[in-house]
Amino acid sequence: MNYFDKHVFFCTNQRANGEDCCNNHGAQKARDYVKNKVKELGISDRKNKIRINSAGCMDRCDDGPVIVIYPEGTWYTFVDESDLDEIIEEHLKNGRIVERLKI
């Protein structure tokens, strides 16, 4: 049994040498947005056990910015808050994969 129902990892890696990376695409801001949103919606409590975390480089820079949701192991990319809202609503709340954002 998993401790968390859903565990969401945002790549928030920042490369020092100027190479493209997820944080150049607002990954930290996106992670903060999702973390606050799931709290506001009440789906990160002890009952639902949804955890939002930062991760270092997940080696998918060409697909970035990226997140991965476990236990499913579903990888997503996103452009804006409406994409993140769709992932929250469909995947985190309703357990349905958002095919159009999946990588």
C-alpha positions in Angstrom: 0.0 0.0 0.0 1.3 3.5 -0.9 1.5 6.1 1.8 0.2 8.8 -0.7 -2.7 8.3 -3.0 -1.0 10.5 -5.5 2.6 11.8 -5.4 3.3 14.6 -7.8 6.9 15.6 -8.7 7.7 18.8 -10.6 11.1 19.1 -12.2 12.3 22.4 -10.9 15.9 22.0 -12.1 17.8 25.2 -12.9 20.9 24.7 -15.0 23.7 27.1 -14.3 25.2 27.0 -17.8 22.2 28.5 -19.5 21.0 25.3 -21.1 17.3 24.8 -21.4 15.7 23.4 -18.3 12.3 23.1 -16.7 12.7 26.0 -14.4 13.3 28.3 -17.4 9.7 27.5 -18.2 8.3 28.5 -14.8 8.4 25.1 -13.2 8.8 26.4 -9.6 5.9 28.9 -10.1 3.8 26.0 -11.5 4.6 23.7 -8.6 3.7 26.4 -6.1 0.4 27.0 -8.0 -0.6 23.3 -7.8 0.5 23.0 -4.2 -1.7 25.9 -3.2 -4.6 24.8 -5.4 -4.8 21.3 -4.0 -4.8 22.8 -0.5 -7.6 25.2 -1.4 -9.6 22.4 -2.9 -9.1 20.3 0.2 -7.6 17.3 -1.7 -4.2 17.3 0.0 -5.5 16.4 3.5 -4.9 13.2 5.4 -7.9 11.5 3.8 -6.9 12.2 0.1 -3.1 12.1 0.7 -2.0 14.1 -2.4 1.6 15.3 -2.1 3.2 17.9 -4.3 7.0 17.9 -4.4 9.9 19.5 -6.2 12.5 17.3 -7.9 15.9 17.9 -9.5 16.5 17.1 -13.1 14.4 14.2 -14.3 16.3 14.0 -17.6 13.3 14.9 -19.9 14.4 18.5 -20.7 13.4 18.2 -24.3 9.8 17.5 -23.1 9.8 20.2 -20.4 8.5 21.5 -18.3 7.6 18.1 -16.9 5.8 16.5 -13.9 5.3 12.9 -13.1 2.5 11.5 -11.0 2.8 8.3 -9.0 1.7 5.6 -8.4 0.6 5.6 -12.0 4.0 6.9 -13.3 2.2 9.2 -15.7 4.4 12.0 -17.2 2.9 15.3 -18.3 4.1 18.6 -19.8 2.2 21.8 -19.4 2.0 25.3 -20.8 0.0 27.3 -18.4 -2.3 27.3 -15.3 -5.3 26.0 -17.4 -3.2 22.9 -18.2 -2.4 22.5 -14.5 -6.0 23.0 -13.6 -7.0 20.2 -16.0 -4.4 17.8 -14.5 -5.7 18.6 -11.0 -9.3 18.1 -11.9 -9.0 15.1 -14.1 -6.0 13.2 -12.7 -5.7 14.2 -9.1 -9.4 14.5 -8.3 -11.0 12.0 -10.7 -8.2 9.5 -11.5 -8.4 10.1 -15.3 -5.3 10.6 -17.3 -5.1 13.7 -19.4 -4.1 12.2 -22.7 -3.4 15.5 -24.5 -0.8 16.6 -21.9 0.8 13.1 -21.5 4.4 12.6 -22.7 
